[in-house]
Amino acid sequence: PERLRVAHLSALQLPCLFVSGTRDAFGRPDELEEATTAIAGPVTHRWVDGADHSLRRREAAVADLVAGWLAGLGAGD
């Protein structure tokens, strides 16, 4: 958690989805949103309320978020 791992983000130029828990010790929502401004492609954030970095026991919610995002890409959103 002490060391940011965001240097590679500026190289991304494609649509990106970030699914993160609101209690992720590796980055608060505001920190992740700030770090991802370096991405040239469209960025979407989805937050899993109360979850930590592992998103453990939230697998169904994560799958739904990803499926919805992918469906939107297919629709040209």
FENKA-V261134 format. One record per run of one state. SS is the DSSP state (H for helix, E for strand, L for the rest). FROM is the first residue (numbers start at 1). LEN is the number of residues. If there is no record, write none. Layout:
<<SS,FROM,LEN> <SS,FROM,LEN>>
//
This chain:
<<L,1,6> <H,7,5> <L,12,4> <E,16,6> <L,22,7> <H,29,10> <L,39,4> <E,43,6> <L,49,10> <H,59,16> <L,75,3>>
//
